[in-house]
Amino acid sequence: MIILTTEQLYKAHHDTIEKQQISELELIERAGLQVFNWIHSRMQGSQVKIHLFNGIGNNGAVGLVLARHLLINGYNIDNYVVNFSKKRTSAFLANYDRVKELKSWPVLITETDNFPKEIGDDDIIIDAIFGIGLNKDTGGLVNSLFTFLNSIKAFKLAIDIPSGLHADKTVDLNHVLKVNYTLTFQSPKLVFFLPETAVFTEQWEVLDIGLEQSLLQVEDAPQLISKHEVLPLYRMREKFSNKFSYGHALMIGGSFGKIGAMHLSSKAALKTGCGLVSAYMPKCGVTILQSSFAEAMVQVGSGDELLADITPKGNFNAIGFGMGMGTASETVDGVTAFLKENKVPLVIDADGLNILSQNTELLKSIPEESVLTPHKRELERLIGSWNNDFEMLQKVCLFSEEHNCIVVIKDAVTFTVYKTKVFINTSGNPALATAGSGDVLTGMVASLIAQGYTNLDAAIVAVYLHGRTADVAVEETGYQSFVASDSINNIGKAYLDMFKKPEAQVEEVQ
């Protein structure tokens, strides 16, 4: 599924109206009816009190369509119009008249004294105030209303986007309505995934309002990555194959006290399917790794407690680099010499990234399409600070373009960026917020590259599988007790989960 901008969605609306030879009112009716059907299928006429707040633009028009259907079907509804401007769209006016034909006059909110006197915690608030077309400050009346509604514990449902949010840029986040659920039309919005703005809707769902699908195909639009996008990238194992058919991954890193990072990345690489794994580390880690992970082969650098040189021997298909290696001057010298000689595809994490950010000239020495896997702090060291998440994404795209590399931005929602292409992962949960998760991911990406996946496909698939390890494990571990080793232990289940079919619905016997 792709994510469209406001401009692209408006164009799709306009072109759909022309191609299907319908009016704007008909398209708005279609959208409001879809929201009603969603609500009606869940409430089945329940008399829970619904407080519907409409704006005076087209999103308010959708809200009034919803209000009409709720009234016709006997729901317990208080209907409001937030009068924040003298301007009204023609679609709003037409639907306002249709509601009045039912002998129901919405309450006009013109000042704070018009706010509802009582909204119970068990009531439902529906937000149809602003849609994706918001392009200015919401104003004092609306800001006061948002403050009032945000203080109420009732379940809040937004139509298309939580009011106050802009779909394509960050604004004053003090003036946004925070909702429990958003029913968005045709395409999710990028703000649903960026950390600054994602907090304003706990969940979202896309409603199809019948826009022409051919109009929704936009090159280089951000893409959501789910099972359906990952399955076509999956590479089957051949019956007549052996361990050499699936590549040899090398993990380079470790220092005194941080050998665990090498254990995690090396084991994750083998569990993800590459045929052979070697680990290159200082001498202090040999006994630890060979006793804890018998399947790994170990090579030793000249340093006892840190990597003073990096001269691995062998033919490798991919290298995971930087986990727990530290940034001592001897290590930096070893990294510099290694990068100048290395031609093998790299996955760079942790201290490997810190060394690059401190020695930016080394970026010229990394192979093309290297995969960099920073968390937010490591990313800031690489590209500099940013004012908001939209600017962060723009800077990452420019960085990727300049250095011809793939950047995996690790966060609650993980983004994979390659030049102008942005892939947004949909798997995973808060259990992954634990030490060592990034080391596991590095091993998984390197493993897939070693098996023959393109670097970009390896990053996309590994990020998805990594997230799914937590999804399949959390019922047994809970969020708090999940550790990075649990992620490794559930890689096999994550693979199997990709091929699991939805449970068939059992028809009720009359």
N, C-alpha and C positions, 0 to 999 in steps of 0.2 A: 504494500500500500504506500502511495506517495503522499507527501504533504504539500499542499498548494498555498501560495500567498493570497492575500486579500485581492490583489489585482488579478491574479489568475482565476480565482473563484468568481469574481464579478464578470470577467470575460466569459467564463463558462455559463454563468446565468444568462447573460445577454444572448450568447450564441444559441443556447438551448431554446430560449423563447422564440428566436427566429426560425430555428430548424424544426421545432415541433409545432410551430404556428400556434402558440398559446400566449396568453397575456401574462404580465407580471403578477396580476392578482391570482391567476390560476396556479402559478408556481408557488406563491406564498400560501395559498390554500393547501397545496400539496404538502408543504413543509409543516404547517400547523397541524394538519391531520395526522401526519406521521408521529408528531410529538404526542398527540392525543391517543393514538393507538398504542404507543409505548406505555403511557400511563394507565390507560384503561385495561390493558392486558395484565397489569400487575395489581391494580386496585379493585377491579371488578365491582365498581359502584360503591366502594367503601365511603362512609360519610366523614372521613377524616377531613378536618378543615384545611382548605387550600387557599393561600393568599397569593394572588397572581399580580405581579408588578410589571406593567407594560411601559415601554418608552413611547416616543411619538414618531419613530422612524419605521423602517421595514421590519426590524426585529420586534418592535411593539405590535406591528400588524400581524406577525406570526402569533404573538401572544394573544391577540384578540380572536384570531381563528381558533386557537386552543380554548379560550374562554367560552366561545360560542358552543363548541362541541361538549365541553364540560357541563355547561348549563342545560343543553338539550338532553343530556344523559343523566341529569339529576344529581350532579355532584354538589357538594357543599363548598361554594367558592365565594370569596370576596375579591372583587376585581378592581384594580387601581390603575390609574394613568399618571405617570410621573411627568408633570408639566414643567420641564426644564428649559423650554424654548417656545417661541411663538410659531416656529416653523413646524409643519407636519407634512409627511409624505402623503401622496394621493392614496397609496395602499393602506396607510393607517386610517385615513378618514373614511374610506370605503368600508373597512372592517369595523370601525367604530359605529357606523350607522347600522351595520348588520347585527351587532350586539344589542343596540338600542331597540331594534325591531322585536327582540325577545322580552321587551319591557324590563330590561336590566341596564341601569345606568352606572358605569364605572365611577368610582370615587376619584375625583381629581385632586392630586397632591400638588399644592402650590406653595406650601410652607410646612415647616416642621410640625405645626399644630395639626396638620392633616394626616400625620403618620398614624397607623393603626394603634388603637389604644391597648390592644392585648393580642399577642401571638403566643400560643402555648408551645411548650417544648415538644409536644407530640403532633403539632401541626406541620404542614408542608408549605414552604415558600418557593414560588417559581419566579425566576428572574428572566424577564424578557425586555429589559430596559435598553441595553445597548448590544449591538451585534459586532461583527468584524469591521464595520465601517467607522467606528469611533476614531476620530482624528484630532481631537482637541481635549482640553481639560474638562473634566466632568462637571465642574461647577459646585458652588457651595451647597445648594439644596440636595443635589444627588450625593455629594460627599457625606453630608449629615445622614442621609438615608442609609448609605452603606455602613456607616458607623453604627447606626441603630440596628440594622439587620444582622451585622456581624456579631453583635452582642447577644443575639438570640440563639438558642440551642436547637431550634426546629430544623428539620431536614431541608436542605436547600438544593434546588435543581435549576441549573442554568440552561437556557436555550441558545445553542451555538457556541457561546463563549461566556465565561463569567464577566459580568458587566464591569467596565473599567479597564480590562485588559485590552491591549492592542495585539493583534495577531502577529505582527511582523516587527515589533520593536518594544523595548522596555520603556515604561513610563513611570510616573509616580506611583509606586506600589502601595502607598498608604491609602490610596483611593480606589481600591478594588474590592468587589464583593467576593468573599470566600465561600465556595459552595462544596457540597458533598458529591455532586454528580453533574456532569455536563452532557447534554445530548447535542452533538455537533453535526453539522450538515455536510455530507459528501466526503469530507476530508478532515482528518485531525489537524489541529493547529500546532505550529512549532512551539508555541509558549506552553503547551501541555507537557513538554519534555525538558525544558531548560530549568535548572535548579531554582533560579530566582522566582520563576513564575509558575512552575508546576504545582507549587503548594496551594494554589488557589482553586484547584479542583482535585478532589481525592481520587475520583474515577471519571472516565469519559467513555462515550460510545458513539459510533458514527451511524447516523440515519441517512439512508439513501433517498434523496428527493427526486431522483429520476433525471439528473443532468446527463447529457449525452456523454457516454464513456469515451468516445473518440476525442472529445474536447478536454479530457482530463489527463491526457498523456503529455507530460511536460518533461523535456529532456533535462537531466541534472537536478530535478527536484529532490529534496531530501526524501529518503525512503525508509519506511519502517521495516525492521527485520524480524520476522517471526518464523515459525516452522515452515510455512509455505514458501518463503524465500530461500531458506537454507537447504531444504531437501533437494532442489535441482543442482546444488553445488556439491552434494555428497558424492564421494568416489567409492564405488563398490570394491571389495577385495576380490581378486581373481582366485579361482580354485587352484590353479597350478602356479603358486607363488611361494616365496620364502622371505625370511627376514630382510634380505637385501633388496627385496622389491619395494620396501616401504621406507627406505631412507635411513640415514644416520644423522641424528641430531646431537649437537655439542652444546653443553651449558658451561659458560665461563663466568666465574664469580667467586664469592666467598671471602671471608677474612675471619680472624679469631672472634668467636662469639656469634658469627652470622653464617655458619655453615648450614643451618636449617633452611635458609633460602635456597641453597643449592639442592638440598634433598627434595624440597617441594617442587621446584621447577623440573628437575631431572625425572622424578617419578611421574609428574603430570605429563611430561613428554611421552614417556613410554606407555602410560595408560591411555593416551589419546591415539596411539596406534602406530607410531613410527617403529621401525624394526630394531634399531640399535640406539642406545643413548650413552654418550660419554660425558664425563664431568671434568673440567679443568679447574683446579683450585690450589690454594696453598697447602703445605704439608700438614698443617694442623687439622685439616678436614678429612684426610684419607680414611683413618680408622672409623670416624663417625659415619661417613657415607657408606663405606663398604660393609659395615655391620648393620646399618639401618635400611639399606636399599641394595640388596644383593645383585639385582639385575644390571646395575650400572657399572660401566668401566670408568676407571679414574686415571687422569693424568695430573701430574704435579708440577707446579711452577717452582721457581727457585726460592721464593720466599717461604719462611716458616709460618708466619702469621698473616701475611697479606701477599697479594700478587705483585711481585716485582718485575716479572716478565710474563709475556703471554705468547707462547710459541707451541701451540698444540700440533700434534702430528697425526695425520690421517686424512681420509677423504670424507668430508662432511657435506651434507645437503642443506643444512640450516644451522644457525648458531643463535642461541639465546644468551644474552650478554648483559652483565652489570649487577646481578642480584647479590646484594650483601658484600660487594667487593671493596667498599670504602672509597675515599678520594685522597688517600695519601699521595705525596709527590712521586714516590716510587711506582705506585699503581698508575698514576696519570702518565708517567713516562712509558710504562708497559702498554697502556691503552693506545697511546699515540703511535708507537711502533707497530702494534698489531693492526690498527685501522689502515695504516698506509700500505700494508702488505695484503690484507684480507680481501678476497673477492666473493666469499660465500655470503648468501643472503643472511641479513642480521635482524634479530628482534631485540631491541634495546630497551632496558628497563632500569629503574632504581638509580643506583650510583653511576651506571653507564650514562644515563640522561644527565645527572648532575655534573659529570665530567664534561659532557658536551656543552652544557650551558656555561660552564666556567672557561671552556676553551672552544669558542664557537668556530674557530678555523677548522676544527676536526670534522665539522659537518660536511665539508667538501670531500672528506675521505670515506664516508659511509657509502655502501653500494646503493645503486638506484632502487627505489621502492623498498627501502628498509622500513621496518615497522617499529615505530616508537610508541611506548605504552605508558604515558605519564598520568599520574593523578594531578589534581588541580595545582598543587604547590609546585610540583616538578614542571608542569606546563608553564606556569608563570615565570619560572626561571629561564625557560627556553624562549618564550615569545614576548615577555614583558607583561605588565599589568593591563587590565581592561576595565572599562567602566560598567559594562553589563554583559550578559551572556551572549547577546547577539553580536556584540563587538568581539567577544572571545572567539566565536565561530568564524567570523570574518578573518581574524588574525591567524587562526589555525589554517584556514584554507590558503591564505597567502604564504604562510610558512611551508605548507606542504607543496605548493606550486614551486616555490623558490628552491627547495632542497630535494624535490622529487621523492618525497617520502610519504608513508602512510602513518597517520597519527590516530592512536586509540586513546580517547579522553575518558579515563576511568572515573566514574561517578555513580550516583544512584541510578541514573540512566546513562549508559555508555554510548558515546558517539565514535564512529570510525570515519575518518576524513581522508579523502585522497583528492587533492586539488579542489575542483569544484563539486565533487561528489560527497554527500553526507549520508551516512547510514546510521539509523537510530535503533538500538537494540531494545527488544521488548521483553526479554526474559530476565530472571533474577529477582531478588528481594533483599531486604535489609540484612539478612543473615550474612551476606558477603562482605559486610563492613567489619572485617576482622583481619588481623595480622596474617600476612602470607598469601592473601588472595591474589595479589598482583604477581607474585612469583609463580603461582599455579598457572595463571593466564599466559605468562611468557612462555612457559614450557609447552602449553597447548598450541599456541600460535606457531612456535618453532617446529613442533611435531608435524603439523599439517603442511607446512612448507616443505619439510623433509619428505613427506609422502607424495609431493607433486602438485599440491594446490598452488594456484597463483598466490603471491603475497597478500593481495587484497582479499581474495576469497578466504584465505587462511585466517586472516584477522576477523572477517565477518563471521565465519562459522565458529571459530574458537570463542569469540565473545558470546555468541548465542549459547553454545554448549556450556560454557562456564556459568552463565546465568541459570541455565536449566539444572545444573548440578544442585544448586541451592533450592530450586523449586521442588525437585523430586525428593530432596532430603529433609526439608524443613518440618514435615509432618512427624518425623521421628526425632529430630534433634531440637526443634524449636529454633527461634531466631538467635537467642542468646548463647546457646550451647554449640552452635555450628562453628567449626574451625576449618582452616584451610585444608587440612587432611581429609575432612568430610567431603570437600569438593572433589578431591582426587578419587576418593572411594566411590563417588557417584557418577563419574564420567561414563561408565558403561551404561548406567540407567538413563543418563541423558541421551546417549546415542539411541537406545531402544525406544525412548519416549518419542523420538522423531517419527517413528514408524507406527506408533500406536494410533489406532483408529478411534474416533469418538464413539462412546458407548451408544449402541442403538436404543432408541426410545421404545419401551415396551408398551404396546397398545393395550389399553384397558379392556378387559373382557366384560361385555354387557350381560 
